[in-house]
């Protein structure tokens, strides 16, 4: 996504350098660039949401592992006291 952002930024800069003609081709190019920007923004939001979900899942998994270890230690301690 970062590479595409750079490409889009370069395209936008190049478009600004082009004569300010009101030709149909130039208008179509600008429209395509704007559409790509919108799609890229949407994709980046999806990527950020996925990363947030994975981070939350990792944190939840870590908590579950800690709980399991605690219960396991408690069980072992109880068994030791019984013997």
KAKA-V428041 format. One record per backbone hydrogen bond with DSSP energy under -1.0 kcal/mol. CO is the residue of the C=O (numbers start at 1). NH is the residue of the N-H. E is the energy in kcal/mol with one decimal. If there is no record, write none. Layout:
co: [CO & CO]
nh: [NH & NH]
e: [E & E]
//
This chain:
co: [1 & 2 & 3 & 4 & 5 & 6 & 7 & 8 & 9 & 10 & 11 & 12 & 13 & 14 & 19 & 23 & 24 & 25 & 26 & 27 & 28 & 29 & 30 & 31 & 32 & 33 & 34 & 35 & 36 & 37 & 38 & 39 & 40 & 41 & 42 & 43 & 44 & 45 & 46 & 47 & 48 & 49 & 50 & 51 & 52 & 53 & 54 & 55 & 56 & 57 & 58 & 59 & 60 & 61 & 62 & 63 & 64 & 65 & 66 & 67 & 68 & 69 & 70 & 71 & 72 & 73 & 74 & 75 & 76 & 77 & 78 & 79]
nh: [5 & 6 & 7 & 8 & 9 & 10 & 11 & 12 & 13 & 14 & 15 & 16 & 17 & 18 & 21 & 27 & 28 & 29 & 30 & 31 & 32 & 33 & 34 & 35 & 36 & 37 & 38 & 39 & 40 & 41 & 42 & 43 & 44 & 45 & 46 & 47 & 48 & 49 & 50 & 51 & 52 & 53 & 54 & 55 & 56 & 57 & 58 & 59 & 60 & 61 & 62 & 63 & 64 & 65 & 66 & 67 & 68 & 69 & 70 & 71 & 72 & 73 & 74 & 75 & 76 & 77 & 78 & 79 & 80 & 81 & 82 & 83]
e: [-2.3 & -2.1 & -2.2 & -2.6 & -2.5 & -2.4 & -2.5 & -2.7 & -2.4 & -2.8 & -2.6 & -2.0 & -1.3 & -1.1 & -1.6 & -2.1 & -2.6 & -2.6 & -2.5 & -2.3 & -2.5 & -2.4 & -2.6 & -2.4 & -2.5 & -2.6 & -2.3 & -2.4 & -2.9 & -2.6 & -2.2 & -2.8 & -2.7 & -2.2 & -2.2 & -2.5 & -2.6 & -2.4 & -2.5 & -2.5 & -2.4 & -2.5 & -2.6 & -2.5 & -2.6 & -2.6 & -2.6 & -2.3 & -2.5 & -2.6 & -2.4 & -2.3 & -2.4 & -2.4 & -2.3 & -2.4 & -2.5 & -2.6 & -2.4 & -2.6 & -2.7 & -2.8 & -2.7 & -2.5 & -2.6 & -2.7 & -2.4 & -2.5 & -2.3 & -2.0 & -1.6 & -1.4]
//
